[in-house]
């Protein structure tokens, strides 16, 4: 169980403190309640661009990394469709450096054409390298608009198009910052051998004078239920054919989330899983196949992604996947299988509670979901999953009419120009 203290500054910044006496390292994590789902459909990729801009210098500190490195600290960040998360780990005696750095860039970035151009070029290069010039890299650029028609999950975190980043101007960037980056739209978590009283004093000193901002109201369209299957075929220069199937599922706070997660482990969680034993090892349909959930805060996806062996037809591969899902719907899972998966989940959760940074990020995320204490209910939620639940949920959601399928073919020699 992760114990913590919690307080809120007058400007709305929520602060969580978790004391861990077992490490000299402190984790300082700030999560901003903004992701790709908060972007204008004609200005996508901004949340991710901001992840880069936040390291390009703030109003009083021209270099973010240099002072942190001098005190033995490390940092990084990530953006998703739902959140943007920044974190620092450093020796506890130097913790005030983290407060100084994070508060200054929350106050204001050093907005300049030069910084914007530099970071735009970085993001554009990332777009090209990871999504356009890498085999299978554009799968989610194709899959998201196939699966989502209304909700802004229909574009990837990197954005719809390089053009959106190329055309970003300084005023758009400033508007995005002041609409989303603010103490009243952030959660600060400190995890390590620290005292709440001291963290309270540091938070007041460094963040207390930053004023609240008018946060852009979030009014996202709910994705309509999918009634008919959606299919898309592409032919690209890749080594092997691949198939990606995505089924609409519940949101992160729904109790069925844990059922879907268990199902994904049943199907592809290691060498004793259904897909590996039947479709990889025994029948040699796939060289590899995975099942996973996107873990989105709003209604997400259950994804199956398989790479076909040479000579296996797409139709056969898909039929084999469907056959295994039908068996799951009819038979569910044995108690032995469930116990094995639950034990692995429990061990994984316990392991995540050893690292101070993991604890800081988890507390921040669950606080954003509504209550940091929800992190302590995870093991119990997984433990409740049983075979009847699995059969019921699989039958309800893992059906053709709720599925979007991308057939990703290897381009034949005769097709090459």
C-alpha positions as a Markdown table, in Angstrom:
| # | Residue | x | y | z |
|---|---|---|---|---|
| 1 | Unk | 0.0 | 0.0 | 0.0 |
| 2 | Unk | 1.3 | 3.4 | -0.9 |
| 3 | Unk | 0.7 | 6.0 | 1.9 |
| 4 | Unk | 0.8 | 9.7 | 1.1 |
| 5 | Unk | -0.2 | 13.1 | 2.3 |
| 6 | Unk | -2.1 | 15.6 | 0.1 |
| 7 | Unk | -2.6 | 19.3 | 0.1 |
| 8 | Unk | -3.7 | 22.0 | -2.4 |
| 9 | Unk | -2.2 | 25.5 | -2.8 |
| 10 | Unk | -4.4 | 28.5 | -3.1 |
| 11 | Unk | -3.7 | 28.7 | -6.9 |
| 12 | Unk | -5.2 | 25.1 | -7.3 |
| 13 | Unk | -1.9 | 23.1 | -7.6 |
| 14 | Unk | -2.5 | 19.7 | -6.0 |
| 15 | Unk | 0.5 | 18.3 | -4.2 |
| 16 | Unk | 1.0 | 14.7 | -3.1 |
| 17 | Unk | 3.9 | 13.6 | -0.8 |
| 18 | Unk | 4.9 | 10.0 | -0.4 |
| 19 | Unk | 7.6 | 9.3 | 2.2 |
| 20 | Unk | 10.1 | 6.5 | 1.3 |
| 21 | Unk | 13.1 | 6.2 | 3.7 |
| 22 | Unk | 14.7 | 3.4 | 1.7 |
| 23 | Unk | 16.3 | 5.6 | -1.0 |
| 24 | Unk | 18.5 | 8.7 | -1.2 |
| 25 | Unk | 16.9 | 9.6 | -4.5 |
| 26 | Unk | 13.8 | 11.8 | -4.7 |
| 27 | Unk | 11.3 | 11.7 | -7.6 |
| 28 | Unk | 9.6 | 15.0 | -8.5 |
| 29 | Unk | 6.7 | 14.4 | -11.0 |
| 30 | Unk | 4.4 | 16.9 | -12.5 |
| 31 | Unk | 1.4 | 15.8 | -14.6 |
| 32 | Unk | -0.5 | 18.3 | -16.7 |
| 33 | Unk | -4.1 | 17.5 | -17.5 |
| 34 | Unk | -3.6 | 17.9 | -21.2 |
| 35 | Unk | -3.0 | 15.5 | -24.1 |
| 36 | Unk | -3.6 | 15.1 | -27.8 |
| 37 | Unk | -7.3 | 14.8 | -27.1 |
| 38 | Unk | -7.4 | 18.5 | -26.1 |
| 39 | Unk | -6.1 | 19.7 | -29.5 |
| 40 | Unk | -7.9 | 21.5 | -32.3 |
| 41 | Unk | -8.4 | 19.0 | -35.1 |
| 42 | Unk | -6.6 | 21.5 | -37.4 |
| 43 | Unk | -3.7 | 22.0 | -35.0 |
| 44 | Unk | -2.7 | 18.5 | -33.9 |
| 45 | Unk | 0.6 | 17.4 | -32.4 |
| 46 | Unk | 0.7 | 20.5 | -30.1 |
| 47 | Unk | 0.7 | 18.6 | -26.8 |
| 48 | Unk | 3.7 | 16.6 | -28.0 |
| 49 | Unk | 5.4 | 19.7 | -29.4 |
| 50 | Unk | 5.0 | 21.2 | -25.9 |
| 51 | Unk | 6.7 | 18.3 | -24.3 |
| 52 | Unk | 9.8 | 19.4 | -26.4 |
| 53 | Unk | 9.3 | 23.1 | -25.9 |
| 54 | Unk | 9.2 | 22.8 | -22.1 |
| 55 | Unk | 12.9 | 21.8 | -22.3 |
| 56 | Unk | 13.8 | 24.8 | -24.6 |
| 57 | Unk | 14.3 | 27.3 | -21.8 |
| 58 | Unk | 11.9 | 29.1 | -19.4 |
| 59 | Unk | 11.4 | 32.8 | -18.6 |
| 60 | Unk | 14.3 | 33.0 | -16.1 |
| 61 | Unk | 16.3 | 29.9 | -16.9 |
| 62 | Unk | 17.8 | 29.7 | -20.4 |
| 63 | Unk | 18.9 | 26.0 | -20.0 |
| 64 | Unk | 16.8 | 23.4 | -18.3 |
| 65 | Unk | 19.2 | 20.5 | -18.4 |
| 66 | Unk | 22.5 | 22.2 | -17.3 |
| 67 | Unk | 21.6 | 23.2 | -13.7 |
| 68 | Unk | 20.0 | 19.8 | -13.2 |
| 69 | Unk | 23.0 | 17.9 | -14.4 |
| 70 | Unk | 25.2 | 19.9 | -12.0 |
| 71 | Unk | 23.3 | 18.6 | -9.0 |
| 72 | Unk | 23.2 | 14.9 | -10.2 |
| 73 | Unk | 19.7 | 15.0 | -11.5 |
| 74 | Unk | 18.0 | 13.3 | -14.5 |
| 75 | Unk | 14.8 | 14.1 | -16.2 |
| 76 | Unk | 12.5 | 13.1 | -19.0 |
| 77 | Unk | 8.9 | 13.4 | -20.1 |
| 78 | Unk | 6.2 | 11.8 | -22.2 |
| 79 | Unk | 2.9 | 12.7 | -23.9 |
| 80 | Unk | -0.1 | 10.6 | -24.5 |
| 81 | Unk | -3.6 | 11.3 | -25.9 |
| 82 | Unk | -4.6 | 12.0 | -22.3 |
| 83 | Unk | -1.8 | 13.5 | -20.4 |
| 84 | Unk | 1.6 | 15.2 | -20.4 |
| 85 | Unk | 4.0 | 14.1 | -17.7 |
| 86 | Unk | 7.4 | 15.5 | -16.6 |
| 87 | Unk | 9.7 | 14.0 | -14.1 |
| 88 | Unk | 13.0 | 14.5 | -12.3 |
| 89 | Unk | 15.0 | 12.2 | -10.1 |
| 90 | Unk | 17.8 | 13.7 | -8.0 |
| 91 | Unk | 19.6 | 13.4 | -4.7 |
| 92 | Unk | 17.3 | 14.5 | -1.9 |
| 93 | Unk | 19.7 | 17.2 | -0.7 |
| 94 | Unk | 19.3 | 18.9 | -4.1 |
| 95 | Unk | 15.5 | 18.7 | -4.3 |
| 96 | Unk | 15.0 | 22.5 | -4.3 |
| 97 | Unk | 16.7 | 22.6 | -7.8 |
| 98 | Unk | 13.7 | 20.6 | -9.1 |
| 99 | Unk | 11.2 | 23.0 | -7.6 |
| 100 | Unk | 13.1 | 26.0 | -9.1 |
| 101 | Unk | 13.2 | 24.5 | -12.6 |
| 102 | Unk | 9.6 | 23.2 | -12.7 |
| 103 | Unk | 8.1 | 26.3 | -11.2 |
| 104 | Unk | 9.8 | 28.6 | -13.7 |
| 105 | Unk | 8.6 | 26.8 | -16.8 |
| 106 | Unk | 5.1 | 26.5 | -15.3 |
| 107 | Unk | 5.3 | 30.3 | -14.9 |
| 108 | Unk | 6.2 | 30.9 | -18.5 |
| 109 | Unk | 8.4 | 29.6 | -21.3 |
| 110 | Unk | 11.0 | 31.7 | -23.0 |
| 111 | Unk | 8.8 | 32.0 | -26.1 |
| 112 | Unk | 10.9 | 32.8 | -29.1 |
| 113 | Unk | 10.9 | 32.1 | -32.8 |
| 114 | Unk | 14.3 | 30.4 | -32.5 |
| 115 | Unk | 13.2 | 28.0 | -29.8 |
| 116 | Unk | 10.0 | 27.2 | -31.6 |
| 117 | Unk | 11.8 | 26.5 | -34.9 |
| 118 | Unk | 14.4 | 24.3 | -33.2 |
| 119 | Unk | 11.7 | 22.1 | -31.5 |
| 120 | Unk | 9.5 | 22.0 | -34.5 |
| 121 | Unk | 12.4 | 20.6 | -36.5 |
| 122 | Unk | 13.0 | 18.0 | -33.8 |
| 123 | Unk | 9.4 | 16.9 | -33.8 |
| 124 | Unk | 9.2 | 16.9 | -37.6 |
| 125 | Unk | 12.3 | 14.7 | -37.7 |
| 126 | Unk | 10.8 | 12.4 | -35.1 |
| 127 | Unk | 7.6 | 12.2 | -37.2 |
| 128 | Unk | 9.6 | 11.1 | -40.2 |
| 129 | Unk | 11.9 | 8.7 | -38.5 |
| 130 | Unk | 9.4 | 6.9 | -36.3 |
| 131 | Unk | 6.1 | 7.1 | -38.2 |
| 132 | Unk | 6.9 | 7.5 | -41.9 |
| 133 | Unk | 10.3 | 6.0 | -42.6 |
| 134 | Unk | 10.1 | 3.0 | -40.3 |
| 135 | Unk | 8.5 | -0.3 | -41.2 |
| 136 | Unk | 4.9 | -0.5 | -39.8 |
| 137 | Unk | 5.5 | 3.0 | -38.2 |
| 138 | Unk | 2.3 | 4.5 | -39.6 |
| 139 | Unk | 0.0 | 1.8 | -38.2 |
| 140 | Unk | -1.6 | 4.1 | -35.7 |
| 141 | Unk | -1.8 | 7.0 | -38.2 |
| 142 | Unk | -4.0 | 4.6 | -40.2 |
| 143 | Unk | -5.7 | 2.8 | -37.3 |
| 144 | Unk | -6.9 | 5.6 | -35.1 |
| 145 | Unk | -9.1 | 7.4 | -37.8 |
| 146 | Unk | -10.4 | 4.0 | -38.8 |
| 147 | Unk | -11.5 | 3.1 | -35.2 |
| 148 | Unk | -12.6 | 6.6 | -34.1 |
| 149 | Unk | -14.9 | 8.8 | -36.0 |
| 150 | Unk | -15.9 | 11.5 | -33.5 |
| 151 | Unk | -13.6 | 11.4 | -30.4 |
| 152 | Unk | -10.2 | 13.1 | -30.8 |
| 153 | Unk | -8.5 | 9.8 | -30.2 |
| 154 | Unk | -8.9 | 9.6 | -34.0 |
| 155 | Unk | -5.4 | 11.1 | -34.3 |
| 156 | Unk | -2.1 | 10.0 | -32.8 |
| 157 | Unk | -0.1 | 11.9 | -30.2 |
| 158 | Unk | 2.4 | 12.9 | -32.9 |
| 159 | Unk | -0.5 | 14.5 | -34.8 |
| 160 | Unk | -2.4 | 14.0 | -38.0 |
| 161 | Unk | 0.1 | 15.5 | -40.3 |
| 162 | Unk | 3.6 | 17.0 | -40.3 |
| 163 | Unk | 2.0 | 20.1 | -41.9 |
| 164 | Unk | 0.3 | 20.9 | -38.5 |
| 165 | Unk | 3.7 | 21.2 | -36.8 |
| 166 | Unk | 5.3 | 23.0 | -39.8 |
| 167 | Unk | 2.6 | 25.6 | -39.7 |
| 168 | Unk | 2.6 | 26.2 | -36.0 |
| 169 | Unk | 3.2 | 29.8 | -35.1 |
| 170 | Unk | 4.3 | 31.5 | -31.9 |
| 171 | Unk | 0.8 | 32.9 | -31.1 |
| 172 | Unk | -0.8 | 29.4 | -31.4 |
| 173 | Unk | 1.9 | 28.0 | -29.1 |
| 174 | Unk | 1.4 | 30.8 | -26.5 |
| 175 | Unk | -2.4 | 30.2 | -26.6 |
| 176 | Unk | -2.0 | 26.5 | -26.1 |
| 177 | Unk | 0.4 | 27.1 | -23.1 |
| 178 | Unk | -1.8 | 29.5 | -21.3 |
| 179 | Unk | -4.9 | 27.4 | -21.9 |
| 180 | Unk | -3.5 | 24.2 | -20.4 |
| 181 | Unk | -0.2 | 24.8 | -18.5 |
| 182 | Unk | -1.2 | 26.2 | -15.1 |
| 183 | Unk | -1.1 | 25.3 | -11.4 |
| 184 | Unk | -4.8 | 24.6 | -11.4 |
| 185 | Unk | -4.4 | 22.1 | -14.2 |
| 186 | Unk | -1.4 | 20.2 | -12.7 |
| 187 | Unk | -0.6 | 17.7 | -10.0 |
| 188 | Unk | 2.9 | 17.7 | -8.3 |
| 189 | Unk | 4.0 | 14.5 | -6.6 |
| 190 | Unk | 7.2 | 14.2 | -4.6 |
| 191 | Unk | 8.3 | 10.7 | -3.6 |
| 192 | Unk | 11.3 | 9.9 | -1.5 |
| 193 | Unk | 12.8 | 10.4 | 2.0 |
| 194 | Unk | 11.1 | 13.7 | 2.5 |
| 195 | Unk | 8.9 | 15.4 | 5.0 |
| 196 | Unk | 5.5 | 16.8 | 4.1 |
| 197 | Unk | 6.1 | 20.0 | 6.1 |
| 198 | Unk | 9.3 | 20.7 | 4.1 |
| 199 | Unk | 7.6 | 19.9 | 0.7 |
| 200 | Unk | 4.7 | 22.2 | 1.7 |
| 201 | Unk | 7.1 | 25.0 | 2.3 |
| 202 | Unk | 9.0 | 24.4 | -1.0 |
| 203 | Unk | 5.7 | 24.3 | -2.9 |
| 204 | Unk | 4.5 | 27.5 | -1.4 |
| 205 | Unk | 7.9 | 29.2 | -2.1 |
| 206 | Unk | 8.3 | 28.2 | -5.7 |
| 207 | Unk | 4.7 | 27.6 | -7.0 |
| 208 | Unk | 2.5 | 29.6 | -4.6 |
| 209 | Unk | 2.8 | 32.9 | -6.5 |
| 210 | Unk | 2.0 | 31.5 | -9.9 |
| 211 | Unk | -1.5 | 32.7 | -10.7 |
| 212 | Unk | -4.4 | 30.5 | -11.7 |
| 213 | Unk | -5.3 | 30.5 | -15.3 |
| 214 | Unk | -8.5 | 30.1 | -17.3 |
| 215 | Unk | -8.3 | 26.5 | -18.3 |
| 216 | Unk | -9.9 | 25.7 | -21.6 |
| 217 | Unk | -13.1 | 23.8 | -20.8 |
| 218 | Unk | -13.0 | 20.1 | -22.0 |
| 219 | Unk | -16.1 | 19.2 | -23.9 |
| 220 | Unk | -15.1 | 16.1 | -25.9 |
| 221 | Unk | -17.6 | 14.3 | -28.2 |
| 222 | Unk | -18.4 | 10.8 | -27.1 |
| 223 | Unk | -17.5 | 8.2 | -29.7 |
| 224 | Unk | -20.7 | 6.6 | -31.0 |
| 225 | Unk | -21.1 | 2.8 | -30.7 |
| 226 | Unk | -19.7 | 1.0 | -33.7 |
| 227 | Unk | -22.4 | -1.1 | -35.4 |
| 228 | Unk | -20.6 | -2.5 | -38.4 |
| 229 | Unk | -17.0 | -3.8 | -39.0 |
| 230 | Unk | -14.6 | -1.4 | -40.6 |
| 231 | Unk | -11.8 | -2.7 | -42.9 |
| 232 | Unk | -8.8 | -1.0 | -44.5 |
| 233 | Unk | -6.0 | -2.5 | -46.6 |
| 234 | Unk | -2.6 | -1.0 | -47.3 |
| 235 | Unk | 0.4 | -2.2 | -49.2 |
| 236 | Unk | 3.8 | -1.0 | -48.0 |
| 237 | Unk | 7.5 | -1.8 | -48.1 |
| 238 | Unk | 7.6 | -4.1 | -45.0 |
| 239 | Unk | 9.2 | -7.5 | -44.4 |
| 240 | Unk | 5.9 | -9.4 | -43.7 |
| 241 | Unk | 2.2 | -9.1 | -43.9 |
| 242 | Unk | 0.6 | -7.9 | -40.6 |
| 243 | Unk | -2.9 | -7.7 | -39.2 |
| 244 | Unk | -4.2 | -5.3 | -36.6 |
| 245 | Unk | -7.7 | -5.6 | -35.1 |
| 246 | Unk | -9.1 | -3.0 | -32.7 |
| 247 | Unk | -12.3 | -3.4 | -30.6 |
| 248 | Unk | -13.9 | -0.6 | -28.7 |
| 249 | Unk | -13.9 | -1.0 | -25.0 |
| 250 | Unk | -14.6 | 0.9 | -21.8 |
| 251 | Unk | -12.8 | 3.8 | -20.1 |
| 252 | Unk | -10.0 | 3.6 | -17.6 |
| 253 | Unk | -12.3 | 3.9 | -14.5 |
| 254 | Unk | -14.7 | 1.2 | -15.6 |
| 255 | Unk | -14.5 | -2.1 | -13.7 |
| 256 | Unk | -14.5 | -4.0 | -17.0 |
| 257 | Unk | -11.1 | -2.4 | -17.7 |
| 258 | Unk | -9.5 | -5.1 | -15.5 |
| 259 | Unk | -11.4 | -7.9 | -17.3 |
| 260 | Unk | -10.0 | -6.7 | -20.6 |
| 261 | Unk | -6.5 | -6.5 | -19.2 |
| 262 | Unk | -6.7 | -10.1 | -18.0 |
| 263 | Unk | -8.1 | -11.2 | -21.3 |
| 264 | Unk | -5.1 | -9.6 | -23.1 |
| 265 | Unk | -2.8 | -11.6 | -20.8 |
| 266 | Unk | -4.7 | -14.8 | -21.4 |
| 267 | Unk | -4.3 | -14.3 | -25.2 |
| 268 | Unk | -0.7 | -13.2 | -25.4 |
| 269 | Unk | 0.9 | -12.9 | -22.0 |
| 270 | Unk | 4.0 | -15.0 | -22.5 |
| 271 | Unk | 4.8 | -18.5 | -23.8 |
| 272 | Unk | 1.9 | -20.2 | -22.0 |
| 273 | Unk | -0.7 | -17.8 | -23.5 |
| 274 | Unk | -3.4 | -19.0 | -26.0 |
| 275 | Unk | -2.0 | -17.1 | -29.0 |
| 276 | Unk | 1.5 | -18.2 | -28.5 |
| 277 | Unk | 0.8 | -21.9 | -27.9 |
| 278 | Unk | -1.8 | -22.2 | -30.7 |
| 279 | Unk | -1.0 | -19.7 | -33.3 |
| 280 | Unk | 2.8 | -19.3 | -33.0 |
| 281 | Unk | 4.2 | -22.5 | -31.7 |
| 282 | Unk | 1.7 | -25.2 | -32.8 |
| 283 | Unk | 0.1 | -23.9 | -36.1 |
| 284 | Unk | 2.8 | -21.4 | -37.1 |
| 285 | Unk | 0.4 | -18.9 | -38.4 |
| 286 | Unk | 2.2 | -15.9 | -36.8 |
| 287 | Unk | 5.8 | -15.2 | -36.1 |
| 288 | Unk | 4.6 | -13.0 | -33.3 |
| 289 | Unk | 1.2 | -11.9 | -32.1 |
| 290 | Unk | 0.2 | -9.6 | -29.2 |
| 291 | Unk | -3.0 | -8.5 | -27.5 |
| 292 | Unk | -3.2 | -5.4 | -25.4 |
| 293 | Unk | -5.4 | -2.5 | -24.2 |
| 294 | Unk | -4.6 | 1.1 | -25.0 |
| 295 | Unk | -5.4 | 2.2 | -21.4 |
| 296 | Unk | -7.0 | 5.4 | -22.4 |
| 297 | Unk | -8.8 | 7.6 | -19.9 |
| 298 | Unk | -11.9 | 7.8 | -22.2 |
| 299 | Unk | -13.3 | 4.7 | -24.0 |
| 300 | Unk | -10.3 | 2.9 | -25.4 |
| 301 | Unk | -9.4 | -0.1 | -27.6 |
| 302 | Unk | -8.6 | -3.7 | -27.2 |
| 303 | Unk | -5.9 | -4.4 | -29.9 |
| 304 | Unk | -4.7 | -7.6 | -31.5 |
| 305 | Unk | -1.6 | -7.2 | -33.6 |
| 306 | Unk | 0.0 | -10.2 | -35.4 |
| 307 | Unk | 2.9 | -10.6 | -38.0 |
| 308 | Unk | 2.2 | -13.4 | -40.4 |
| 309 | Unk | 4.6 | -16.2 | -41.4 |
| 310 | Unk | 5.6 | -16.2 | -45.0 |
| 311 | Unk | 3.0 | -18.1 | -47.1 |
| 312 | Unk | 0.1 | -17.6 | -44.7 |
| 313 | Unk | -2.9 | -15.8 | -46.2 |
| 314 | Unk | -4.5 | -12.9 | -44.4 |
| 315 | Unk | -7.9 | -14.6 | -44.4 |
| 316 | Unk | -6.5 | -17.7 | -42.7 |
| 317 | Unk | -4.7 | -15.6 | -40.1 |
| 318 | Unk | -7.8 | -13.6 | -39.3 |
| 319 | Unk | -9.9 | -16.8 | -39.2 |
| 320 | Unk | -7.5 | -18.3 | -36.7 |
| 321 | Unk | -7.7 | -15.2 | -34.4 |
| 322 | Unk | -11.5 | -15.3 | -34.6 |
| 323 | Unk | -11.6 | -19.0 | -33.7 |
| 324 | Unk | -9.5 | -18.5 | -30.6 |
| 325 | Unk | -11.7 | -15.6 | -29.5 |
| 326 | Unk | -14.8 | -17.8 | -30.0 |
| 327 | Unk | -13.2 | -20.5 | -27.8 |
| 328 | Unk | -12.6 | -17.9 | -25.1 |
| 329 | Unk | -16.2 | -16.8 | -25.3 |
| 330 | Unk | -17.5 | -20.4 | -25.0 |
| 331 | Unk | -15.0 | -21.7 | -22.4 |
| 332 | Unk | -13.7 | -18.7 | -20.5 |
| 333 | Unk | -10.5 | -19.4 | -18.5 |
| 334 | Unk | -9.5 | -22.1 | -16.1 |
| 335 | Unk | -8.8 | -21.2 | -12.5 |
| 336 | Unk | -5.2 | -22.3 | -13.0 |
| 337 | Unk | -4.8 | -19.9 | -15.9 |
| 338 | Unk | -6.5 | -17.1 | -14.0 |
| 339 | Unk | -4.4 | -17.7 | -10.9 |
| 340 | Unk | -1.2 | -17.6 | -12.9 |
| 341 | Unk | -2.1 | -14.3 | -14.5 |
| 342 | Unk | -3.3 | -12.7 | -11.3 |
| 343 | Unk | 0.0 | -13.8 | -9.6 |
| 344 | Unk | 2.0 | -12.1 | -12.3 |
| 345 | Unk | -0.2 | -8.9 | -12.1 |
| 346 | Unk | 0.2 | -8.9 | -8.3 |
| 347 | Unk | 4.0 | -9.3 | -8.6 |
| 348 | Unk | 4.2 | -6.5 | -11.2 |
| 349 | Unk | 2.2 | -4.2 | -9.0 |
| 350 | Unk | 4.3 | -4.9 | -6.0 |
| 351 | Unk | 7.5 | -4.4 | -8.1 |
| 352 | Unk | 6.2 | -1.0 | -9.3 |
| 353 | Unk | 5.9 | 0.1 | -5.6 |
| 354 | Unk | 9.7 | -0.3 | -5.1 |
| 355 | Unk | 10.8 | 2.4 | -7.4 |
| 356 | Unk | 10.1 | 6.0 | -6.2 |
| 357 | Unk | 9.6 | 7.4 | -9.7 |
| 358 | Unk | 7.0 | 4.7 | -10.5 |
| 359 | Unk | 5.2 | 5.5 | -7.3 |
| 360 | Unk | 5.2 | 9.2 | -8.1 |
| 361 | Unk | 3.9 | 8.7 | -11.6 |
| 362 | Unk | 1.2 | 6.3 | -10.4 |
| 363 | Unk | 0.0 | 8.6 | -7.6 |
| 364 | Unk | -0.1 | 11.6 | -10.1 |
| 365 | Unk | -2.1 | 9.6 | -12.7 |
| 366 | Unk | -4.7 | 8.2 | -10.3 |
| 367 | Unk | -5.1 | 11.7 | -8.6 |
| 368 | Unk | -5.8 | 13.0 | -12.1 |
| 369 | Unk | -8.4 | 10.2 | -12.5 |
| 370 | Unk | -10.1 | 11.4 | -9.4 |
| 371 | Unk | -8.3 | 10.1 | -6.3 |
| 372 | Unk | -4.6 | 9.1 | -5.8 |
| 373 | Unk | -5.8 | 6.4 | -3.4 |
| 374 | Unk | -7.3 | 4.5 | -6.3 |
| 375 | Unk | -3.7 | 3.2 | -6.9 |
| 376 | Unk | -4.1 | 1.0 | -3.8 |
| 377 | Unk | -7.2 | -0.7 | -5.2 |
| 378 | Unk | -5.5 | -2.1 | -8.3 |
| 379 | Unk | -4.6 | -5.5 | -6.9 |
| 380 | Unk | -8.1 | -6.0 | -5.5 |
| 381 | Unk | -9.7 | -5.0 | -8.8 |
| 382 | Unk | -7.7 | -7.6 | -10.7 |
| 383 | Unk | -8.4 | -10.2 | -8.1 |
| 384 | Unk | -12.2 | -9.9 | -8.7 |
| 385 | Unk | -12.0 | -11.0 | -12.3 |
| 386 | Unk | -13.4 | -14.5 | -12.9 |
| 387 | Unk | -14.2 | -16.8 | -15.8 |
| 388 | Unk | -17.9 | -15.8 | -16.2 |
| 389 | Unk | -16.9 | -12.2 | -16.4 |
| 390 | Unk | -14.4 | -13.0 | -19.1 |
| 391 | Unk | -16.9 | -14.9 | -21.2 |
| 392 | Unk | -19.5 | -12.2 | -20.8 |
| 393 | Unk | -17.2 | -9.3 | -21.7 |
| 394 | Unk | -15.5 | -11.2 | -24.6 |
| 395 | Unk | -18.9 | -12.0 | -26.1 |
| 396 | Unk | -20.2 | -8.4 | -25.7 |
| 397 | Unk | -17.2 | -6.6 | -27.1 |
| 398 | Unk | -14.9 | -8.9 | -29.1 |
| 399 | Unk | -17.3 | -9.2 | -32.0 |
| 400 | Unk | -17.0 | -8.4 | -35.7 |
| 401 | Unk | -19.4 | -5.4 | -35.7 |
| 402 | Unk | -17.3 | -3.7 | -33.0 |
| 403 | Unk | -14.0 | -4.3 | -34.8 |
| 404 | Unk | -11.8 | -2.2 | -37.0 |
| 405 | Unk | -9.3 | -4.2 | -39.0 |
| 406 | Unk | -6.2 | -3.0 | -40.8 |
| 407 | Unk | -4.7 | -5.4 | -43.3 |
| 408 | Unk | -1.1 | -4.4 | -43.7 |
| 409 | Unk | 0.4 | -6.1 | -46.7 |
| 410 | Unk | 4.0 | -6.4 | -47.8 |
| 411 | Unk | 4.3 | -4.7 | -51.2 |
| 412 | Unk | 5.1 | -7.3 | -53.9 |
| 413 | Unk | 8.0 | -6.9 | -56.2 |
| 414 | Unk | 5.6 | -6.3 | -59.2 |
| 415 | Unk | 4.0 | -3.4 | -57.3 |
| 416 | Unk | 7.2 | -1.6 | -56.7 |
| 417 | Unk | 7.8 | 1.5 | -58.8 |
